[in-house]
Each structure stands twice: as C-alpha cells, then as structure tokens.
Amino acid sequence: MRARRLITVFTIGLGVALAATSGHAMPFPKAKPESFEVNTTAVPSVALTEPAKQLFGAKATPAQLPPASYGSYSKGCIAGAEAMPINGPTWQVMRLSRNRNWGHPNLITYLKDLAKDAPDLGWNGLLVGDLAQPRGGPMRSGHASHQIGLDADIWLRPMPNKRYSNWERENVSAISMLKGNMELPGADRSVHPDRWTDAHARLIRRAAQDPRVARIFVSPAIKKALCEFETEDRSWLRTVRAWWGHHYHFHVRLKCPEGNTACTNQAAPPRGDGCGAELAWWLSDEPWVPKKPQPGEPPKPVKPKPQLTLQDLPAACRTVLAQP
C-alpha cells in the first residue's frame, strides 16, 4: 500500500511539473490495468473457501482501482467498474434492485453507442438488463458468466415512449420471441411471426458488426430468423451463436480490452455463418427432448454444480474484494 501511495504522489507531482513548464493543464497518464499490487492476504483465509457469489454479491459499490477485467467470463472479477446510467435519451436500465448495471468502461461506451444507433434501425431505444455486479464475480442467482464486466443482456422489447417508474422496471416483463414450446417432440422451433420483426434483426446485426464484440448469444429460433433475414453480407452471423434460453433478450459479450493482459478471451467462434449443420442440430429434437430411459435402466444421478470459491478466482480478485 505504501508503495502504491508513493507511485501516486510521484505521478501527481510529475503531472504538475509538466503543466507548469508548458503553461497548459495536462491530463495525467492513465494507470495501467494491472498497476495495483496484488495482496493475497487482503481477505481472511477462511473466506477463501466460502462461496464467492456471497462475497461478491454483498458488495454494493465498485473497487476504487484502475479499470481492469481479471480472469474469464465465468471465473473472474472487475476492478474500477463503471455504472451504466439508469436513464439515457435512448436507453433505460431495468431491474434496478439487482444492482447489476456495472461494467468495464468499454462495455458502458459500447452500450451507449448501440443505443444511439437504435432509432435509425427502427428501434426506439434499449431496455438494458443485467451487466455485472459492482465488482463482478459470481452472482447469487442467474448467470454463470457476466463476471468480468464485459457481458450485457439487452431485452428484445423496445424502450417505450415514456420513462418507466421504478415499479415498472421491476415488474414489466421481457417478451419471448418463441412460437411455442421448444421441448416438445417435433416442435416448430421458430420465432413468433407476430412478435419478431425486421427491427429486431437490424438491431442484433448492428450489435454484432461492432469490432469490440466477441460473441452474441441468442435462442436457436432467433438464429434461424437471422440466417433467413440476411441476404447480402453474412459475415456478422459468425459472431451470433445459438445457445440455451436467450429468447427474451440477446446477450452481448465484448472482447478483452486492449492491454488488459489479465483478462482471458474466449476462443474465436467457428468459421462460417453458423447457419448450417450446427443450427440444424439446435433445431432438432436432440437438444430439447429428454430421451426415455430403457426398461430397467436406473435414473442417472444429478450431480450438483460446484460453487466457485474465492480461491478459484484470480488472485487479483482478493484485492478487488477487499477494497473499502
């Protein structure tokens, strides 16, 4: 800590000196993402084996450290997170009670950029769902990912021509795009024709064309609709991947910020537009309809999912967690 204070004093002094010699106010250089000293004894050792979701879920404010993502999308944390403002000219944040409107500054900028473009696409504005907790990490409920401040859920319902009240933000529902139950044998796994529009497709296309994006997750039914929608440049479809759920919202995942070496990128998506054999599997019965057990076959045991503990996360997350 003493070394960090000395570095801070030196940096401020250097900035003042440069400003004095030039006659102009000069901005201080930005701190590097990994510029704080990792303190592996920052939290009691007993906390290392506690469920990390309880530790991070209890933090109501971000760690006052240089912005950086640590670890991977489903096993990490974030320092210096920024809040997505709950209201903007073309966006509103939903489910405020969750306190999950935090992310890396890159994510906040991306969402504002997409929201600004939305009206030109025929989309009134964004209803923004979960980003990350103030310090990222595992959540008490819901997502396995969203841990390093680079994931965001955007509702498949446009912003209304009014500002939602706090009550409405907690109770207004997102809208499923599904035509029916996908888990029935032989189901029509398509979007509902009265709900899905070209404006939905244009918004997701714009979201996917941004070079900051690593992946966008959607329901297989939505992926099918997008494959049918695009008739010219299909390159962006590679970024949009079919996945479980995601029929009420689409999930944007950004690449690790440049220079943020402690952040682990997901492998690049497979080549191609993803509209062939992969999508055909997602639209078949195999992923959705449980196989009937054979006579005399014992039921398969359900293994509980292991809970991440603090010691499962990058060591830097201990310092992030321990900040006041």
Disulfide bonds with the S-S distance in Angstrom:
Cys77-Cys317 2.14
Cys227-Cys275 1.92
Cys256-Cys263 2.02
